[in-house]
Amino acid sequence: MEGNPPGGHGQDELSLGEQLAGVIERLPPDRVTLGELLDVFGDEGLLLLSMLLTLVFLIPVSIPGVSTVFGAAILLVGISRVLGRPLWLPTKLRNRSLPADKLRPGLDGGMKWVRRLEKISRPRRLAWFVDGRAMDLFNNLAFVFAALLLMAPFGFVPFSNTLPALALLLYAVGFVQRDGGAVLFGHLAAIGTTIYFTVLIAGGGYAAIEVFKRFTG
């Protein structure tokens, strides 16, 4: 993949959507590795990378292997932010090859969410939500929690990937733009996801008990 990394020289005037669209446009025609994507964004562009990785979860598309790879990468980005250290990716994850030709349509489809958020995002809105060490730690831990929700084994359930991915996208936009409002909505999306998963687990447990009773009663 060629081109300057997002946020580099000549990129500062570009919006988040324009930077992400440029990366998607420059994807190779056949295969791409997570390491290649990381090289494009660099350590300073990890939040932009996280935005890119969430996009395929925001539309009804199934790409084999993407959920585990992208979810793990986003989780490690969150952990690196909590620890204040450079991102570390296992060699196996960094070198995992993904079908760029199948990724591109999913990423393009998810870009509509980025464009919508750009229109409503306001830098320094509710600044107290993104200022200070305590809030920074809390928000980054919430980001890690949302990444864990994204990796939960509910991929076959409607919205099980969409809701945590939306939370992660809101967090990332809020962190980059210093928009406390976007971060707040990210928390609400994460809470909604938690409630949704709790209902799923409780409902599944209740159904399993009823089936057990029928067979043993």
N, C-alpha and C positions, 0 to 999 in steps of 0.2 A: 504494500500500500504506500502511495506517495503523497506528498503534500505536507505543509507545516502542521504541527499539532495544534488542536484548538487552544486558544488562549495565547498562542505564540505571536511572533511578529506579523503584523498585517491582519490579525484575527480579532483584536480587541474591539473593533467597531462592529463586529458581527453579533447578531443575537444568538441566544442558545439554540433556537431552531435552525438557524442558518449554519451554525457550526456542526450540528448533528447531521443535517441534511448533506453537508459537504462530505462528511465521513462515510455516510451511507452510499453516496454517489461514487466514492473512490474504492468501494469494496471490490476485491478481485472477482472475476467471473465464475470461478469454480469453488475453491475452498479458502477458508480464513481461520487462523488460530486466535485464541484469546490473547496470546502473547503479542501477536501482530496488532491487535486492537489497542492493547495497553501501550505499545510502543508509539502509536499515533497520538494518544492522549497524554502520555507522560504522567508523572506523579502529581503534577499541578492540575491535571484534568480528570482526576478520578471521579469527581461528582458527575462530570459530563459523561464519562464512561458508564457510570451507574445508570444515568438517564437512558443511554442507548440500550443497555442490557435489559431495562424494564419494558421496552417498547413492544417486544414480541409477546408479552403476557397480557397486553391491553386489548388485543383483538382475538377473535375465535380462530386461531391457527395452531396447528400442531406440528412441531419440528422436533424429530427424535433427538434426545440427548441434550437439548438446549436448556430445559428446566434445571437439571442438576448442575450443569456447567455454569450457566449465568447466575443461578441462585447462589452457588458457592462463591463465585467471584464477587458478587455484591456483598455477601456476608463478610468476606475478607477485607473489602474496602471499608465497611463499617468498623470492623475490629481495628484496622490500621488507624482510623480516625479516633477511636476511643483511646488507643495506646499512644497516639501521637507519633507513630513510626511509619516509615515507608511501607508501601504495600508489598507483601510477600505472597507469591503464588507458587504452589507446588509445581515441579517440572511437568508432571503428568497433566495437570490442569492447564498450564501455560501452553503446552504443545498440542492440546486437544483440537483436532481439526473439525471444522463445522462447515456445512454446505452454504456458501455465500449466496448461491442462486436462490435458495429457499429462504434464507434470512432476509434478503433485501425486500421482498414484498411485505413481510411481517413488520419490518422496521419502518417502511414507508407508511404502512397503515397506522402504526402507533404514533407517527409524527403528529397526527391531528390533535392528540392529547397535549403534546408539548406546545403546539401553536395556541391552543385554547388557554393553557396556563400562562403563557407569555402575555396574553391580552389582559388577564386579570391580575397578574402578579405586580406588586408595587414594592420596590426596594425601600427598606427601612420602615415598612409598615409593622406595627406592633413590635418595635425593635427590642423591647425587653424580653421577647420570646426567643431571641437569637443572640443576646448579649450576655457576657459573663461566663465564667468557668463552669458554674453549677448548671446553667441552662445548656451550655455546650455539651457537657457530659451527659445530661439527661436526654437531650435530643439525639446524640450519637448512639446511646444505648437503645433508644427507641428505633433508630434506623436498623441496628443489629437485630432487634426483636422482629421488625417487619421482614427482614431478610429471612429469618428463621421461619416465619409464617409462610413466606413464598415457597420455601423448600418443603413444607409439610406435605405428606403423601395424600393429598386430596385432589390431584390433577384431573381426575375424572368427574369431579363435582363442579357444576356451573359456578363461575365467579371466584373459585377458590384461588386462582392465580391472579385474576384481575384486581381484586380488592387490595391484597398486599402490594402488588406492583404499583397500583395507583398511590398508595401510601408512600412508597419509596420514591416515586417520581415527585410527589409533593415535597417530601423532605429535601430531595436533591435540589429542586428549584428554589426552595426556601433558603437552603444553606448558601447557594451560589448568589442569589439576589439579596440575601440578608432580609428576607421577607418573612416576618413572624406569622403573618396570616396564612401563608402557604404551609408553614411548619405546623401550625395549629390544625389545619385541615388534614395534614398528614397524620397527626395523632388521632383525629376522629376516624379516619379511614382504618388505622391500625386497630382501634378499639372496636370498630364495626366488624372487622375481620375476626377478631378474637371472639366476639359474641357469636358470629356466624359459625365458626369452627366449634365452639362450645355446644351450640344447638345441634350441629351435625353429630358430634361425638355422643352427646346425651341421647339423641334420637336413635342413633345406631345401637347404643348400649341397651336402650329400652326394647328395641325391636329384637335384639339378640336374646334378651331375657324372656320375652314373650314366646319366641320360637322354641327356646329350651324348655319352657313350661309345657308347651303343647306336645313336645316329644317325650317328656318325662312324666307328664301328669296322668 
